[in-house]
Amino acid sequence: MTDRAAAADVCLLLEGTYPYVSGGVSSWVHDIIGGLPEIRFSIVALLPNDASRRRVYQVPANVVAIEHLNLHEMRNGWPWLPRLRPFFRATELYLQNVMQRGSLDDVRGLVELFAPLRRRLGGDILYNSYASWEMLLNLYRRSQSRSPFLEYFYTWRALIGGLYAVLLHELPPARAYHAVSTGYAGALMARAAVETGRPGIVTEHGIYTNERRIEITMADWIYDTPYASYSVADVPRNLKDLWKDVFGTYSLACYQAARQVLTIFGGNQKFQRNDGADPAKMRVIPNGVDVERFAGIERHAGGRRPTVALIGRVVPIKDVKTFIRACGLLQQQIIELEALIMGPLEEDKEYAEECREQVRQEGLEGTITFTGKVNIMDYLGRIDVIVLTSISEGQPLVLLEAGAAGIPAVATDVGACREIIMGREGEAQLGAGGVVTTLTSPKATAEGMYKLLGDPAFYAACSRAIRERVRRYYDKRDMLAAYRSLYEELIAAPDAERPGDRGGRSGRRAWRA
């Protein structure tokens, strides 16, 4: 593996995931790479900074390079260039659109402006030059924001700094580019498609814009303008609107640049359409698991306590506290209950400690065990029910892995959980593979667990149904075959038109004119 990629077949654009963060998306990436050894992959890992580089996966040999794009760090670059004011006036027009729901045209315009200067631009010019300061003041005046300028300044630096990083990174050569989210990775894919003429695709597990909207709406670190009246006509744009609009721009640009817009289950497609995806490009390729491997797990019955498990990172989005409360309620009916919380505790240490304290306060130390990150193959043989209390999910691999082993689930009605447990429209009716519950409801979760553990006939029917559903519709071999065919098509595709191939002025001539 080299620092600078030899020409790869497919370049994966990964924001905050593989190979440095564990989880469902990272496991999916690892399966794709390992399952297609004939494809040469390179990776651009988009990270907040250099501090996030401890690998948690052993990267397969068909990854020819891993490069790092630090979103919040920038080289100094040259201290000065001639004719900066015309450059920033042109940049300003595109950035104004980006910050108010722009499109691929705006990303294309910025690519053409930045390309001839890429090796010279850096923080000294983009952040600290007088011409950049003039541009920032103009953007603030035109923003119609009533937020204090200082708050606007830091918001602009955070948002546009990430975009600058995407525009300045030297793209590794590849026959195709595959973003595994929209956001900054999607913006980089849009740039790659525009700049290289090679095809790009995007696969969404969760919908990036929706997840960012939730985070931004709940964020207490973003200044929120106190409204002077409740008149709709008087409500100003605030900084939270700015964050949402910028990510909306990246999403739309990514969709417009992509040859195909993929997702892992049909429920995501309505959100993709709402964010501007062309239905003609949209496609579903479900997650898949090694059915035979998990089906072969020996189940240990008799002589042990009924066991339920939440498998996932101990972070707020998994709502582990609801699981803990539900176990407390369930223990009132099943005294000999064993509950496992299986997943990394390091990602949000404060939340993990709050969960531990909750276990202590509810007197569940003898019932609930935090295992940390483990090999779930060592545990599935003795788990009776898998539980997910998440407030957001894509298509959880853990439900598929447990389902292949015949373990029913209790899961909140998010992402593809209902499809996995109850079946998709148009599929053979195999029956329920568990219980679907409402969000943030310890009572409903406890009732779902008790329904399975307390009714052997219902449990057996759910076990048969989930095992057969996963076997029919979620086999990893089908997923790999679909991506192999798609990659082969993209690799063989001819180059598309690039900016420099078009008639008219190039980006360099446009701003120098």
HELIX and SHEET records of a PDB file:
HELIX    1   1 GLY A   24  GLY A   35  1                                  12    
HELIX    2   2 LEU A   84  VAL A   98  1                                  15    
HELIX    3   3 LEU A  104  PHE A  114  1                                  11    
HELIX    4   4 ALA A  115  LEU A  117  5                                   3    
HELIX    5   5 GLY A  123  LEU A  126  1                                   4    
HELIX    6   6 TYR A  130  ARG A  142  1                                  13    
HELIX    7   7 PHE A  149  LEU A  168  1                                  20    
HELIX    8   8 GLY A  183  THR A  196  1                                  14    
HELIX    9   9 TYR A  208  MET A  218  1                                  11    
HELIX   10  10 VAL A  232  ASP A  234  5                                   3    
HELIX   11  11 LEU A  239  ALA A  257  1                                  19    
HELIX   12  12 GLY A  266  ASN A  268  5                                   3    
HELIX   13  13 GLN A  269  ASN A  274  1                                   6    
HELIX   14  14 PRO A  279  LYS A  281  5                                   3    
HELIX   15  15 VAL A  291  ALA A  295  1                                   5    
HELIX   16  16 PRO A  316  LYS A  318  5                                   3    
HELIX   17  17 VAL A  320  GLN A  331  1                                  12    
HELIX   18  18 LYS A  349  GLN A  361  1                                  13    
HELIX   19  19 ILE A  376  ASP A  378  5                                   3    
HELIX   20  20 LEU A  380  ARG A  382  5                                   3    
HELIX   21  21 LEU A  397  ALA A  404  1                                   8    
HELIX   22  22 CYS A  417  MET A  422  1                                   6    
HELIX   23  23 PRO A  442  LEU A  453  1                                  12    
HELIX   24  24 PRO A  456  TYR A  473  1                                  18    
HELIX   25  25 LYS A  476  ALA A  492  1                                  17    
HELIX   26  26 PRO A  499  ASP A  501  5                                   3    
HELIX   27  27 GLY A  507  ARG A  512  1                                   6    
SHEET    1   A 7 VAL A  63  ASN A  70  0                                        
SHEET    2   A 7 PHE A  41  LEU A  47  1                                        
SHEET    3   A 7 ALA A   8  GLU A  15  1                                        
SHEET    4   A 7 ALA A 174  ALA A 179  1                                        
SHEET    5   A 7 GLY A 200  GLU A 204  1                                        
SHEET    6   A 7 GLN A 260  THR A 263  1                                        
SHEET    7   A 7 MET A 282  VAL A 284  1                                        
SHEET    1   B 6 ILE A 368  PHE A 370  0                                        
SHEET    2   B 6 GLU A 338  MET A 342  1                                        
SHEET    3   B 6 THR A 307  ILE A 311  1                                        
SHEET    4   B 6 VAL A 385  LEU A 388  1                                        
SHEET    5   B 6 ALA A 409  THR A 412  1                                        
SHEET    6   B 6 GLY A 434  THR A 437  1                                        
END                                                                             
